[in-house]
Amino acid sequence: MKVAGVDLAGSLGRDTGICLLEGKRITRWAVVHTDAEILVFLREKKLRLVAIDAPLHLPPGRKRIEDRNGDALDAVSGAIAIPYPA
């Protein structure tokens, strides 16, 4: 089974870690900085699951989660965003 894990940065200027696991082996990993790079990594991999670890607070200067334009989570097929209560 193929799964991916994404440790999503709180802002576009910081590192986001991403890896692909097949069974119990890490078969590919990367450090990315943009939503487009996340999507390139995830697309066409026939993944069973994508686990996303996202910050539970906003970095300084951001007032709303929507301030991150083009959020990659929206583009992953079947993804469900569960907002953290404010």
N, CA, C and O atoms as CSV, one atom per row, in Angstrom:
chain,resi,resn,atom,element,x,y,z
A,1,MET,N,N,0.846,-1.173,0.000
A,1,MET,CA,C,0.000,0.000,0.000
A,1,MET,C,C,0.895,1.241,0.000
A,1,MET,O,O,1.881,1.306,0.734
A,2,LYS,N,N,0.544,2.213,-0.823
A,2,LYS,CA,C,1.281,3.474,-0.902
A,2,LYS,C,C,0.556,4.537,-0.100
A,2,LYS,O,O,-0.645,4.747,-0.269
A,3,VAL,N,N,1.293,5.207,0.774
A,3,VAL,CA,C,0.761,6.336,1.518
A,3,VAL,C,C,1.796,7.451,1.496
A,3,VAL,O,O,2.987,7.207,1.301
A,4,ALA,N,N,1.326,8.681,1.700
A,4,ALA,CA,C,2.228,9.827,1.761
A,4,ALA,C,C,1.985,10.571,3.058
A,4,ALA,O,O,0.868,10.595,3.574
A,5,GLY,N,N,3.029,11.173,3.575
A,5,GLY,CA,C,2.938,12.020,4.747
A,5,GLY,C,C,3.463,13.397,4.417
A,5,GLY,O,O,4.504,13.539,3.775
A,6,VAL,N,N,2.737,14.417,4.861
A,6,VAL,CA,C,3.122,15.805,4.606
A,6,VAL,C,C,3.184,16.528,5.942
A,6,VAL,O,O,2.193,16.579,6.669
A,7,ASP,N,N,4.344,17.086,6.268
A,7,ASP,CA,C,4.487,17.937,7.451
A,7,ASP,C,C,4.444,19.373,6.945
A,7,ASP,O,O,5.472,19.965,6.616
A,8,LEU,N,N,3.223,19.923,6.891
A,8,LEU,CA,C,2.967,21.197,6.236
A,8,LEU,C,C,3.473,22.374,7.065
A,8,LEU,O,O,3.154,22.496,8.247
A,9,ALA,N,N,4.257,23.231,6.438
A,9,ALA,CA,C,4.745,24.446,7.093
A,9,ALA,C,C,3.600,25.436,7.253
A,9,ALA,O,O,2.628,25.405,6.497
A,10,GLY,N,N,3.723,26.312,8.239
A,10,GLY,CA,C,2.693,27.305,8.489
A,10,GLY,C,C,2.723,28.475,7.534
A,10,GLY,O,O,1.776,29.260,7.484
A,11,SER,N,N,3.798,28.605,6.773
A,11,SER,CA,C,3.882,29.686,5.793
A,11,SER,C,C,4.687,29.200,4.598
A,11,SER,O,O,5.471,28.257,4.706
A,12,LEU,N,N,4.487,29.846,3.468
A,12,LEU,CA,C,5.110,29.400,2.232
A,12,LEU,C,C,6.624,29.534,2.225
A,12,LEU,O,O,7.283,28.858,1.435
A,13,GLY,N,N,7.192,30.361,3.055
A,13,GLY,CA,C,8.636,30.551,3.077
A,13,GLY,C,C,9.387,29.498,3.877
A,13,GLY,O,O,10.617,29.464,3.840
A,14,ARG,N,N,8.680,28.642,4.598
A,14,ARG,CA,C,9.320,27.632,5.445
A,14,ARG,C,C,9.302,26.271,4.760
A,14,ARG,O,O,8.556,26.053,3.805
A,15,ASP,N,N,10.131,25.360,5.258
A,15,ASP,CA,C,10.222,24.019,4.688
A,15,ASP,C,C,8.994,23.171,5.014
A,15,ASP,O,O,8.518,23.165,6.149
A,16,THR,N,N,8.493,22.464,4.021
A,16,THR,CA,C,7.470,21.442,4.190
A,16,THR,C,C,8.129,20.115,3.854
A,16,THR,O,O,8.700,19.952,2.776
A,17,GLY,N,N,8.049,19.170,4.781
A,17,GLY,CA,C,8.605,17.838,4.543
A,17,GLY,C,C,7.528,16.926,3.988
A,17,GLY,O,O,6.374,16.996,4.409
A,18,ILE,N,N,7.898,16.072,3.046
A,18,ILE,CA,C,6.936,15.176,2.422
A,18,ILE,C,C,7.632,13.859,2.096
A,18,ILE,O,O,8.779,13.844,1.650
A,19,CYS,N,N,6.925,12.753,2.324
A,19,CYS,CA,C,7.534,11.459,2.012
A,19,CYS,C,C,6.489,10.490,1.473
A,19,CYS,O,O,5.290,10.643,1.707
A,20,LEU,N,N,6.973,9.497,0.752
A,20,LEU,CA,C,6.150,8.434,0.185
A,20,LEU,C,C,6.591,7.130,0.831
A,20,LEU,O,O,7.779,6.808,0.854
A,21,LEU,N,N,5.624,6.381,1.357
A,21,LEU,CA,C,5.910,5.080,1.961
A,21,LEU,C,C,5.226,3.988,1.161
A,21,LEU,O,O,4.059,4.115,0.789
A,22,GLU,N,N,5.946,2.930,0.903
A,22,GLU,CA,C,5.376,1.738,0.277
A,22,GLU,C,C,5.634,0.593,1.242
A,22,GLU,O,O,6.774,0.177,1.449
A,23,GLY,N,N,4.544,0.086,1.833
A,23,GLY,CA,C,4.705,-0.881,2.908
A,23,GLY,C,C,5.347,-0.178,4.090
A,23,GLY,O,O,4.823,0.825,4.574
A,24,LYS,N,N,6.469,-0.689,4.558
A,24,LYS,CA,C,7.175,-0.075,5.692
A,24,LYS,C,C,8.425,0.671,5.258
A,24,LYS,O,O,9.242,1.051,6.097
A,25,ARG,N,N,8.584,0.885,3.951
A,25,ARG,CA,C,9.782,1.553,3.440
A,25,ARG,C,C,9.484,2.954,2.936
A,25,ARG,O,O,8.479,3.178,2.261
A,26,ILE,N,N,10.355,3.890,3.261
A,26,ILE,CA,C,10.304,5.222,2.654
A,26,ILE,C,C,10.972,5.100,1.295
A,26,ILE,O,O,12.161,4.793,1.199
A,27,THR,N,N,10.200,5.342,0.249
A,27,THR,CA,C,10.737,5.181,-1.101
A,27,THR,C,C,11.121,6.507,-1.757
A,27,THR,O,O,11.867,6.532,-2.736
A,28,ARG,N,N,10.610,7.597,-1.213
A,28,ARG,CA,C,10.951,8.921,-1.749
A,28,ARG,C,C,10.628,9.958,-0.697
A,28,ARG,O,O,9.655,9.813,0.043
A,29,TRP,N,N,11.437,11.008,-0.620
A,29,TRP,CA,C,11.151,12.116,0.288
A,29,TRP,C,C,11.679,13.396,-0.335
A,29,TRP,O,O,12.527,13.376,-1.228
A,30,ALA,N,N,11.150,14.519,0.163
A,30,ALA,CA,C,11.575,15.815,-0.364
A,30,ALA,C,C,11.262,16.913,0.644
A,30,ALA,O,O,10.416,16.761,1.524
A,31,VAL,N,N,11.959,18.001,0.488
A,31,VAL,CA,C,11.638,19.245,1.187
A,31,VAL,C,C,11.132,20.193,0.112
A,31,VAL,O,O,11.825,20.458,-0.870
A,32,VAL,N,N,9.920,20.702,0.301
A,32,VAL,CA,C,9.300,21.576,-0.695
A,32,VAL,C,C,8.879,22.888,-0.032
A,32,VAL,O,O,8.880,23.003,1.193
A,33,HIS,N,N,8.518,23.873,-0.855
A,33,HIS,CA,C,8.167,25.186,-0.318
A,33,HIS,C,C,6.861,25.744,-0.846
A,33,HIS,O,O,6.337,26.709,-0.290
A,34,THR,N,N,6.326,25.163,-1.901
A,34,THR,CA,C,5.092,25.699,-2.475
A,34,THR,C,C,4.037,24.607,-2.592
A,34,THR,O,O,4.351,23.417,-2.590
A,35,ASP,N,N,2.784,25.032,-2.692
A,35,ASP,CA,C,1.692,24.088,-2.889
A,35,ASP,C,C,1.872,23.329,-4.201
A,35,ASP,O,O,1.553,22.142,-4.282
A,36,ALA,N,N,2.377,24.004,-5.219
A,36,ALA,CA,C,2.600,23.346,-6.510
A,36,ALA,C,C,3.600,22.201,-6.376
A,36,ALA,O,O,3.417,21.147,-6.986
A,37,GLU,N,N,4.647,22.394,-5.589
A,37,GLU,CA,C,5.634,21.332,-5.380
A,37,GLU,C,C,5.013,20.142,-4.645
A,37,GLU,O,O,5.336,18.993,-4.947
A,38,ILE,N,N,4.124,20.410,-3.682
A,38,ILE,CA,C,3.423,19.332,-2.973
A,38,ILE,C,C,2.601,18.520,-3.969
A,38,ILE,O,O,2.632,17.290,-3.953
A,39,LEU,N,N,1.871,19.213,-4.829
A,39,LEU,CA,C,1.013,18.525,-5.793
A,39,LEU,C,C,1.812,17.708,-6.799
A,39,LEU,O,O,1.400,16.606,-7.160
A,40,VAL,N,N,2.940,18.224,-7.255
A,40,VAL,CA,C,3.794,17.473,-8.174
A,40,VAL,C,C,4.237,16.178,-7.510
A,40,VAL,O,O,4.251,15.127,-8.150
A,41,PHE,N,N,4.601,16.246,-6.230
A,41,PHE,CA,C,5.044,15.064,-5.499
A,41,PHE,C,C,3.917,14.039,-5.362
A,41,PHE,O,O,4.159,12.839,-5.495
A,42,LEU,N,N,2.692,14.494,-5.098
A,42,LEU,CA,C,1.579,13.590,-4.795
A,42,LEU,C,C,0.847,13.045,-6.022
A,42,LEU,O,O,0.321,11.932,-5.986
A,43,ARG,N,N,0.811,13.810,-7.091
A,43,ARG,CA,C,0.003,13.425,-8.261
A,43,ARG,C,C,0.485,12.135,-8.894
A,43,ARG,O,O,1.679,11.839,-8.933
A,44,GLU,N,N,-0.485,11.377,-9.389
A,44,GLU,CA,C,-0.244,10.167,-10.173
A,44,GLU,C,C,0.568,9.112,-9.427
A,44,GLU,O,O,1.311,8.354,-10.051
A,45,LYS,N,N,0.437,9.052,-8.116
A,45,LYS,CA,C,1.145,8.039,-7.334
A,45,LYS,C,C,0.213,6.902,-6.911
A,45,LYS,O,O,0.670,5.925,-6.318
A,46,LYS,N,N,-1.092,7.012,-7.206
A,46,LYS,CA,C,-2.090,6.014,-6.807
A,46,LYS,C,C,-2.002,5.731,-5.304
A,46,LYS,O,O,-1.847,4.590,-4.870
A,47,LEU,N,N,-2.106,6.799,-4.540
A,47,LEU,CA,C,-1.973,6.721,-3.083
A,47,LEU,C,C,-3.261,6.240,-2.441
A,47,LEU,O,O,-4.358,6.565,-2.895
A,48,ARG,N,N,-3.113,5.479,-1.403
A,48,ARG,CA,C,-4.260,5.015,-0.619
A,48,ARG,C,C,-4.649,6.061,0.429
A,48,ARG,O,O,-5.821,6.185,0.786
A,49,LEU,N,N,-3.659,6.810,0.917
A,49,LEU,CA,C,-3.884,7.775,1.989
A,49,LEU,C,C,-2.825,8.867,1.933
A,49,LEU,O,O,-1.665,8.600,1.621
A,50,VAL,N,N,-3.229,10.095,2.236
A,50,VAL,CA,C,-2.291,11.200,2.426
A,50,VAL,C,C,-2.558,11.758,3.819
A,50,VAL,O,O,-3.639,12.280,4.091
A,51,ALA,N,N,-1.566,11.644,4.697
A,51,ALA,CA,C,-1.674,12.183,6.056
A,51,ALA,C,C,-0.986,13.543,6.085
A,51,ALA,O,O,0.168,13.672,5.677
A,52,ILE,N,N,-1.705,14.560,6.572
A,52,ILE,CA,C,-1.164,15.918,6.590
A,52,ILE,C,C,-1.102,16.415,8.028
A,52,ILE,O,O,-2.116,16.489,8.721
A,53,ASP,N,N,0.110,16.754,8.462
A,53,ASP,CA,C,0.323,17.352,9.770
A,53,ASP,C,C,0.458,18.856,9.536
A,53,ASP,O,O,1.458,19.326,8.993
A,54,ALA,N,N,-0.565,19.601,9.953
A,54,ALA,CA,C,-0.578,21.043,9.717
A,54,ALA,C,C,-0.549,21.788,11.048
A,54,ALA,O,O,-1.052,21.280,12.051
A,55,PRO,N,N,0.032,22.980,11.067
A,55,PRO,CA,C,0.076,23.774,12.299
A,55,PRO,C,C,-1.337,24.071,12.822
A,55,PRO,O,O,-2.273,24.246,12.042
A,56,LEU,N,N,-1.472,24.125,14.132
A,56,LEU,CA,C,-2.762,24.417,14.755
A,56,LEU,C,C,-2.909,25.886,15.119
A,56,LEU,O,O,-3.899,26.284,15.733
A,57,HIS,N,N,-1.939,26.676,14.746
A,57,HIS,CA,C,-2.027,28.123,14.963
A,57,HIS,C,C,-1.482,28.815,13.721
A,57,HIS,O,O,-0.765,28.216,12.919
A,58,LEU,N,N,-1.826,30.048,13.583
A,58,LEU,CA,C,-1.366,30.819,12.432
A,58,LEU,C,C,-0.063,31.520,12.762
A,58,LEU,O,O,0.118,31.996,13.883
A,59,PRO,N,N,0.846,31.589,11.804
A,59,PRO,CA,C,2.087,32.316,12.036
A,59,PRO,C,C,1.825,33.817,12.128
A,59,PRO,O,O,0.773,34.286,11.694
A,60,PRO,N,N,2.764,34.570,12.685
A,60,PRO,CA,C,2.598,36.016,12.804
A,60,PRO,C,C,2.262,36.651,11.454
A,60,PRO,O,O,2.843,36.304,10.426
A,61,GLY,N,N,1.314,37.586,11.481
A,61,GLY,CA,C,0.933,38.312,10.281
A,61,GLY,C,C,-0.260,37.731,9.550
A,61,GLY,O,O,-0.810,38.379,8.659
A,62,ARG,N,N,-0.673,36.517,9.908
A,62,ARG,CA,C,-1.843,35.919,9.258
A,62,ARG,C,C,-3.017,35.930,10.216
A,62,ARG,O,O,-2.881,35.588,11.391
A,63,LYS,N,N,-4.168,36.325,9.705
A,63,LYS,CA,C,-5.370,36.422,10.527
A,63,LYS,C,C,-6.338,35.266,10.287
A,63,LYS,O,O,-7.131,34.919,11.163
A,64,ARG,N,N,-6.266,34.660,9.073
A,64,ARG,CA,C,-7.196,33.585,8.709
A,64,ARG,C,C,-6.444,32.478,7.985
A,64,ARG,O,O,-5.441,32.735,7.318
A,65,ILE,N,N,-6.928,31.244,8.116
A,65,ILE,CA,C,-6.306,30.123,7.416
A,65,ILE,C,C,-6.378,30.323,5.911
A,65,ILE,O,O,-5.509,29.851,5.179
A,66,GLU,N,N,-7.410,31.022,5.443
A,66,GLU,CA,C,-7.585,31.253,4.015
A,66,GLU,C,C,-6.512,32.167,3.433
A,66,GLU,O,O,-6.405,32.278,2.211
A,67,ASP,N,N,-5.714,32.825,4.278
A,67,ASP,CA,C,-4.666,33.715,3.786
A,67,ASP,C,C,-3.569,32.946,3.052
A,67,ASP,O,O,-2.775,33.555,2.334
A,68,ARG,N,N,-3.504,31.630,3.213
A,68,ARG,CA,C,-2.540,30.839,2.444
A,68,ARG,C,C,-3.195,30.520,1.109
A,68,ARG,O,O,-4.042,29.629,1.035
A,69,ASN,N,N,-2.822,31.223,0.068
A,69,ASN,CA,C,-3.447,31.085,-1.251
A,69,ASN,C,C,-3.104,29.740,-1.884
A,69,ASN,O,O,-1.985,29.247,-1.740
A,70,GLY,N,N,-4.072,29.150,-2.586
A,70,GLY,CA,C,-3.830,27.922,-3.333
A,70,GLY,C,C,-3.519,26.733,-2.463
A,70,GLY,O,O,-2.678,25.915,-2.834
A,71,ASP,N,N,-4.154,26.604,-1.333
A,71,ASP,CA,C,-3.847,25.538,-0.393
A,71,ASP,C,C,-3.877,24.170,-1.067
A,71,ASP,O,O,-4.865,23.812,-1.708
A,72,ALA,N,N,-2.815,23.420,-0.924
A,72,ALA,CA,C,-2.687,22.112,-1.566
A,72,ALA,C,C,-3.740,21.134,-1.073
A,72,ALA,O,O,-4.141,20.238,-1.816
A,73,LEU,N,N,-4.192,21.285,0.152
A,73,LEU,CA,C,-5.191,20.366,0.688
A,73,LEU,C,C,-6.442,20.352,-0.168
A,73,LEU,O,O,-7.054,19.300,-0.349
A,74,ASP,N,N,-6.831,21.500,-0.698
A,74,ASP,CA,C,-8.028,21.583,-1.542
A,74,ASP,C,C,-7.880,20.794,-2.840
A,74,ASP,O,O,-8.876,20.366,-3.423
A,75,ALA,N,N,-6.666,20.603,-3.285
A,75,ALA,CA,C,-6.442,19.985,-4.583
A,75,ALA,C,C,-6.277,18.458,-4.507
A,75,ALA,O,O,-6.284,17.786,-5.538
A,76,VAL,N,N,-6.131,17.910,-3.295
A,76,VAL,CA,C,-5.983,16.464,-3.146
A,76,VAL,C,C,-7.364,15.844,-3.210
A,76,VAL,O,O,-8.234,16.182,-2.407
A,77,SER,N,N,-7.569,14.967,-4.128
A,77,SER,CA,C,-8.883,14.370,-4.360
A,77,SER,C,C,-9.417,13.704,-3.111
A,77,SER,O,O,-8.739,12.880,-2.497
A,78,GLY,N,N,-10.650,14.069,-2.731
A,78,GLY,CA,C,-11.302,13.440,-1.587
A,78,GLY,C,C,-10.859,13.966,-0.237
A,78,GLY,O,O,-11.237,13.401,0.789
A,79,ALA,N,N,-10.070,15.030,-0.203
A,79,ALA,CA,C,-9.562,15.553,1.062
A,79,ALA,C,C,-10.679,16.249,1.839
A,79,ALA,O,O,-11.577,16.860,1.258
A,80,ILE,N,N,-10.602,16.145,3.137
A,80,ILE,CA,C,-11.556,16.820,4.019
A,80,ILE,C,C,-10.757,17.691,4.970
A,80,ILE,O,O,-9.903,17.189,5.700
A,81,ALA,N,N,-11.019,18.969,4.971
A,81,ALA,CA,C,-10.354,19.891,5.894
A,81,ALA,C,C,-11.193,20.014,7.142
A,81,ALA,O,O,-12.373,20.360,7.068
A,82,ILE,N,N,-10.597,19.734,8.294
A,82,ILE,CA,C,-11.287,19.854,9.568
A,82,ILE,C,C,-10.689,21.065,10.296
A,82,ILE,O,O,-9.577,20.974,10.816
A,83,PRO,N,N,-11.395,22.181,10.341
A,83,PRO,CA,C,-10.838,23.378,10.981
A,83,PRO,C,C,-10.687,23.187,12.478
A,83,PRO,O,O,-11.524,22.555,13.123
A,84,TYR,N,N,-9.625,23.731,13.016
A,84,TYR,CA,C,-9.382,23.700,14.445
A,84,TYR,C,C,-10.240,24.793,15.088
A,84,TYR,O,O,-10.249,25.924,14.603
A,85,PRO,N,N,-10.966,24.475,16.177
A,85,PRO,CA,C,-11.823,25.504,16.788
A,85,PRO,C,C,-11.003,26.692,17.284
A,85,PRO,O,O,-9.948,26.524,17.896
A,86,ALA,N,N,-11.503,27.885,17.011
A,86,ALA,CA,C,-10.808,29.109,17.439
A,86,ALA,C,C,-11.189,29.456,18.867
A,86,ALA,O,O,-10.709,30.452,19.409
